[in-house]
Amino acid sequence: MAFKNVTPPAAGAPIQMKDGLLQIPDNPILPFIEGDGTGPDIWRASQRVLDAAVDIAYGGKKKIAWMEVYAGEKAFRKFGEWLPDDTVEAFRTYLVGIKGPLT
C-alpha cells in the first residue's frame, strides 16, 4: 500500500485476517494516533508500557512496529485536514491500531 503522507516501518508486517481469525506476525505494524492535548504525554507512557508488555510476554521474540498516522489538531496543522485519507487507509490496511484523545 502506498501512502501519501505516512511511511510504514520497513521492519514490520501487516496483521491479516484468515478464516475469521487475526494472523499476527512477530513484528506487527500498528498505526497510532498520538492525540491532542494530553495525548502526547499519554502516548509516550502508553507506548513504553505496551512495548514492555510485549517484550515480557514474548521474551523479546516479538516487537510492535509503530506507525504514526494523524487525526485531530495535529493532522489539521500538518495537512489542513482533521482526518486524512492516509489515516483511514492505514487502519483498513493494518486492521488494529490505537488512538489517543482528540479535540
Residue frames as a rotation matrix with the C-alpha (Angstrom) as fourth column:
MET 1
0.580 0.815 0.000 0.00
0.815 -0.580 0.000 0.00
0.000 0.000 -1.000 0.00
ALA 2
-0.537 -0.726 0.430 1.34
0.720 -0.660 -0.214 3.40
0.439 0.195 0.877 -0.94
PHE 3
0.432 0.596 -0.677 0.52
0.848 -0.523 0.080 6.26
-0.306 -0.609 -0.731 1.39
LYS 4
0.554 -0.179 0.813 0.97
0.411 -0.791 -0.454 9.96
0.724 0.586 -0.365 0.59
ASN 5
0.350 -0.295 0.889 1.93
-0.526 -0.847 -0.074 11.31
0.775 -0.442 -0.452 4.00
VAL 6
0.533 -0.227 0.815 3.00
-0.733 0.356 0.579 8.37
-0.422 -0.906 0.024 6.17
THR 7
-0.033 -0.628 -0.777 5.63
-0.779 0.503 -0.374 5.68
0.626 0.594 -0.506 5.75
PRO 8
0.934 0.353 -0.056 5.12
-0.255 0.770 0.585 2.17
0.249 -0.532 0.809 7.07
PRO 9
0.309 -0.862 0.401 8.08
-0.779 0.012 0.626 0.85
-0.545 -0.506 -0.668 9.06
ALA 10
0.050 -0.388 -0.920 10.35
-0.869 0.437 -0.232 -1.35
0.492 0.811 -0.315 6.94
ALA 11
-0.858 -0.513 0.009 10.80
-0.435 0.719 -0.542 -3.83
0.272 -0.469 -0.840 9.78
GLY 12
-0.490 0.743 0.455 7.08
-0.490 0.196 -0.849 -4.53
-0.720 -0.639 0.269 10.20
ALA 13
-0.948 0.313 -0.055 4.42
0.144 0.579 0.802 -6.71
0.283 0.753 -0.594 8.63
PRO 14
-0.423 0.857 0.294 0.65
-0.776 -0.510 0.371 -6.26
0.467 -0.071 0.881 8.47
ILE 15
-0.652 0.443 0.615 -1.81
-0.231 0.656 -0.718 -8.15
-0.722 -0.610 -0.325 10.63
GLN 16
-0.744 0.412 -0.526 -4.08
-0.530 0.114 0.840 -10.20
0.406 0.904 0.134 8.36
MET 17
-0.054 0.812 0.581 -7.44
-0.806 0.308 -0.505 -11.91
-0.589 -0.495 0.639 8.64
LYS 18
-0.675 -0.130 -0.726 -7.73
-0.581 0.699 0.416 -15.55
0.454 0.703 -0.548 7.59
ASP 19
-0.394 0.627 -0.672 -10.84
0.387 0.776 0.498 -17.67
0.834 -0.064 -0.548 8.09
GLY 20
0.592 0.748 0.301 -12.20
0.120 -0.451 0.884 -15.09
0.797 -0.487 -0.357 10.52
LEU 21
0.749 -0.407 -0.523 -9.09
0.613 0.128 0.779 -15.12
-0.250 -0.904 0.346 12.72
LEU 22
0.843 -0.526 -0.111 -6.39
-0.537 -0.833 -0.131 -12.49
-0.024 0.170 -0.985 13.06
GLN 23
0.673 -0.738 -0.042 -2.97
0.700 0.655 -0.284 -13.67
0.238 0.162 0.958 11.90
ILE 24
0.951 -0.307 -0.032 -0.39
-0.254 -0.838 0.483 -11.74
-0.175 -0.451 -0.875 13.94
PRO 25
0.532 -0.835 -0.142 3.21
0.225 0.300 -0.927 -11.62
0.816 0.462 0.347 12.66
ASP 26
0.191 -0.562 -0.805 6.16
0.977 0.186 0.102 -11.35
0.092 -0.806 0.584 15.06
ASN 27
-0.760 -0.490 -0.427 6.53
0.505 -0.859 0.086 -7.67
-0.409 -0.150 0.900 14.12
PRO 28
0.085 0.902 0.423 3.01
0.995 -0.054 -0.085 -6.32
-0.053 0.428 -0.902 13.51
ILE 29
-0.860 -0.218 0.461 2.65
0.298 -0.948 0.108 -2.81
0.414 0.230 0.881 12.17
LEU 30
-0.003 0.864 -0.503 0.25
0.992 -0.061 -0.110 -0.89
-0.126 -0.499 -0.857 14.39
PRO 31
-0.303 -0.026 0.953 -0.85
0.380 -0.920 0.095 2.57
0.874 0.391 0.289 13.34
PHE 32
-0.148 0.276 -0.950 -1.26
0.971 -0.143 -0.192 5.01
-0.189 -0.951 -0.246 16.18
ILE 33
0.244 0.266 0.933 -2.76
0.334 -0.926 0.176 8.46
0.910 0.269 -0.315 16.56
GLU 34
-0.705 -0.668 -0.238 -0.86
0.465 -0.182 -0.866 10.30
0.535 -0.722 0.439 19.26
GLY 35
0.246 0.886 -0.394 -3.80
0.953 -0.147 0.264 12.54
0.176 -0.441 -0.880 20.12
ASP 36
0.024 -0.104 0.994 -4.25
0.159 -0.982 -0.107 16.16
0.987 0.160 -0.007 21.10
GLY 37
0.650 0.256 0.716 -3.92
-0.554 -0.486 0.676 18.00
0.521 -0.836 -0.174 24.40
THR 38
0.285 -0.513 0.810 -2.60
-0.813 0.318 0.488 15.45
-0.508 -0.797 -0.327 26.89
GLY 39
0.971 0.228 -0.073 -2.36
-0.228 0.782 -0.580 12.87
-0.075 0.580 0.811 24.09
PRO 40
0.387 -0.890 -0.242 1.41
-0.361 0.095 -0.928 13.17
0.849 0.446 -0.284 23.52
ASP 41
-0.348 -0.501 0.793 2.13
-0.919 0.015 -0.394 12.68
0.186 -0.865 -0.465 27.24
ILE 42
0.408 0.590 0.697 -0.30
-0.670 0.712 -0.210 9.78
-0.620 -0.381 0.685 27.50
TRP 43
0.924 -0.035 -0.381 1.07
-0.295 0.570 -0.767 8.21
0.245 0.821 0.516 24.31
ARG 44
0.002 -1.000 -0.020 4.72
-0.693 0.013 -0.721 8.31
0.721 0.015 -0.693 25.42
ALA 45
-0.409 -0.106 0.906 3.85
-0.859 0.378 -0.344 6.49
-0.306 -0.920 -0.246 28.65
SER 46
0.588 0.741 0.324 1.46
-0.558 0.661 -0.502 4.06
-0.586 0.114 0.802 26.93
GLN 47
0.694 -0.371 -0.617 3.94
-0.508 0.355 -0.785 3.11
0.510 0.858 0.057 24.24
ARG 48
-0.397 -0.884 0.246 6.59
-0.795 0.198 -0.574 2.28
0.459 -0.424 -0.781 26.84
VAL 49
-0.210 0.408 0.889 4.11
-0.737 0.531 -0.418 0.11
-0.642 -0.743 0.189 28.76
LEU 50
0.813 0.573 -0.104 2.88
-0.480 0.558 -0.677 -1.69
-0.330 0.600 0.729 25.63
ASP 51
0.379 -0.760 -0.528 6.43
-0.602 0.231 -0.765 -2.32
0.703 0.608 -0.370 24.36
ALA 52
-0.556 -0.595 0.581 7.50
-0.822 0.290 -0.490 -3.64
0.123 -0.750 -0.650 27.77
ALA 53
0.172 0.717 0.676 4.45
-0.684 0.580 -0.441 -5.91
-0.709 -0.387 0.590 27.99
VAL 54
0.887 0.106 -0.450 5.18
-0.437 0.510 -0.741 -7.43
0.151 0.853 0.499 24.58
ASP 55
-0.030 -0.988 -0.153 8.85
-0.697 0.130 -0.705 -7.87
0.717 0.086 -0.692 25.49
ILE 56
-0.516 -0.119 0.848 8.00
-0.810 0.391 -0.437 -9.60
-0.280 -0.912 -0.299 28.77
ALA 57
0.441 0.820 0.365 5.23
-0.611 0.572 -0.547 -11.76
-0.658 0.018 0.753 27.28
TYR 58
0.996 0.006 -0.093 7.29
-0.080 0.571 -0.817 -12.95
0.048 0.821 0.569 24.31
GLY 59
0.557 -0.830 0.026 10.82
0.412 0.303 0.859 -12.83
-0.721 -0.468 0.510 25.68
GLY 60
-0.109 -0.626 -0.772 11.98
-0.375 -0.693 0.615 -10.36
-0.921 0.356 -0.159 23.01
LYS 61
-0.643 -0.136 0.753 10.80
0.502 0.668 0.549 -12.60
-0.578 0.732 -0.362 20.13
LYS 62
0.122 0.741 0.660 8.05
0.963 -0.249 0.101 -10.18
0.239 0.623 -0.744 19.10
LYS 63
-0.659 -0.314 -0.684 8.01
0.474 -0.879 -0.053 -6.41
-0.584 -0.359 0.728 18.75
ILE 64
0.509 0.860 0.043 5.42
0.653 -0.353 -0.670 -3.87
-0.561 0.369 -0.741 17.65
ALA 65
-0.662 -0.593 0.458 6.39
0.748 -0.494 0.443 -1.78
-0.037 0.636 0.771 14.61
TRP 66
0.039 0.693 -0.719 4.69
0.571 -0.606 -0.553 1.52
-0.820 -0.390 -0.420 15.42
MET 67
-0.606 -0.126 0.785 3.48
0.761 -0.380 0.526 3.73
0.232 0.916 0.326 12.57
GLU 68
-0.550 0.408 -0.729 2.27
0.276 -0.735 -0.619 7.24
-0.788 -0.541 0.292 13.38
VAL 69
-0.437 0.543 0.717 -0.79
0.772 -0.182 0.609 8.39
0.462 0.819 -0.340 11.48
TYR 70
-0.992 -0.104 -0.075 -2.60
0.126 -0.903 -0.410 11.65
-0.025 -0.416 0.909 12.00
ALA 71
-0.045 0.988 0.146 -6.01
0.756 -0.062 0.652 12.91
0.653 0.139 -0.744 13.10
GLY 72
0.563 0.382 -0.733 -7.38
0.803 -0.465 0.373 15.87
-0.198 -0.798 -0.569 15.01
GLU 73
0.896 -0.151 -0.417 -5.48
-0.098 -0.984 0.145 19.07
-0.432 -0.089 -0.897 15.65
LYS 74
-0.073 -0.992 0.099 -2.05
-0.141 0.108 0.984 17.64
-0.987 0.058 -0.147 14.76
ALA 75
-0.249 0.067 0.966 -3.38
0.853 0.487 0.186 16.46
-0.458 0.871 -0.178 11.38
PHE 76
0.768 0.614 0.181 -5.04
0.630 -0.675 -0.383 19.79
-0.113 0.408 -0.906 10.73
ARG 77
0.629 -0.615 -0.475 -1.83
-0.321 -0.763 0.561 21.72
-0.708 -0.201 -0.678 11.48
LYS 78
-0.332 -0.869 0.367 0.26
-0.052 0.405 0.913 19.36
-0.942 0.284 -0.179 9.36
PHE 79
-0.807 0.020 0.591 -2.07
0.533 0.455 0.713 18.65
-0.255 0.890 -0.378 6.40
GLY 80
-0.831 0.540 -0.132 -5.05
-0.556 -0.814 0.168 21.02
-0.016 0.213 0.977 6.66
GLU 81
-0.052 0.806 -0.590 -7.40
-0.375 0.531 0.759 18.06
0.925 0.261 0.275 7.28
TRP 82
0.131 0.176 0.976 -8.85
-0.991 0.027 0.128 16.71
-0.004 -0.984 0.178 10.52
LEU 83
0.304 -0.015 0.952 -8.84
-0.216 0.973 0.084 13.09
-0.928 -0.231 0.293 9.32
PRO 84
-0.224 -0.485 -0.845 -6.53
-0.922 -0.177 0.345 12.49
-0.317 0.856 -0.408 6.34
ASP 85
0.680 0.495 -0.541 -7.29
-0.690 0.680 -0.247 9.63
0.246 0.541 0.804 3.94
ASP 86
-0.185 -0.846 -0.500 -3.94
-0.430 0.527 -0.733 8.02
0.884 0.079 -0.461 4.80
THR 87
-0.712 -0.049 0.701 -5.08
-0.700 0.128 -0.702 7.58
-0.055 -0.991 -0.125 8.40
VAL 88
0.343 0.912 0.223 -8.31
-0.816 0.407 -0.410 5.86
-0.465 -0.042 0.885 7.43
GLU 89
0.627 -0.150 -0.765 -6.46
-0.548 0.613 -0.569 3.66
0.554 0.775 0.302 4.91
ALA 90
-0.501 -0.864 0.055 -3.80
-0.615 0.310 -0.725 2.70
0.609 -0.397 -0.687 7.48
PHE 91
-0.448 0.405 0.797 -6.46
-0.730 0.348 -0.588 1.38
-0.515 -0.845 0.140 9.86
ARG 92
0.697 0.674 -0.244 -8.10
-0.678 0.510 -0.529 -0.52
-0.232 0.535 0.813 6.99
THR 93
0.363 -0.647 -0.671 -4.77
-0.560 0.424 -0.712 -1.97
0.744 0.634 -0.209 5.86
TYR 94
-0.619 -0.784 -0.049 -3.32
-0.382 0.355 -0.853 -2.94
0.686 -0.509 -0.519 9.25
LEU 95
-0.031 0.808 -0.588 -6.65
0.246 0.576 0.779 -3.86
0.969 -0.121 -0.216 10.96
VAL 96
0.561 0.147 -0.814 -5.53
0.818 0.052 0.573 -2.99
0.127 -0.988 -0.091 14.51
GLY 97
-0.305 -0.660 0.686 -4.35
0.392 -0.744 -0.541 0.35
0.868 0.104 0.486 15.85
ILE 98
-0.076 0.215 -0.974 -4.61
0.985 -0.133 -0.106 2.76
-0.152 -0.967 -0.202 18.76
LYS 99
-0.009 0.178 0.984 -5.89
0.456 -0.875 0.163 6.33
0.890 0.450 -0.073 19.09
GLY 100
-0.783 -0.273 -0.560 -5.21
0.622 -0.366 -0.692 8.95
-0.016 -0.890 0.457 21.72
PRO 101
0.093 0.858 -0.505 -7.70
0.736 -0.401 -0.546 11.63
-0.671 -0.320 -0.669 22.84
LEU 102
-0.615 -0.235 0.752 -8.65
0.743 -0.492 0.454 14.17
0.264 0.838 0.477 20.17
THR 103
-0.788 0.359 -0.500 -10.14
-0.040 -0.841 -0.540 17.67
-0.614 -0.405 0.677 20.35
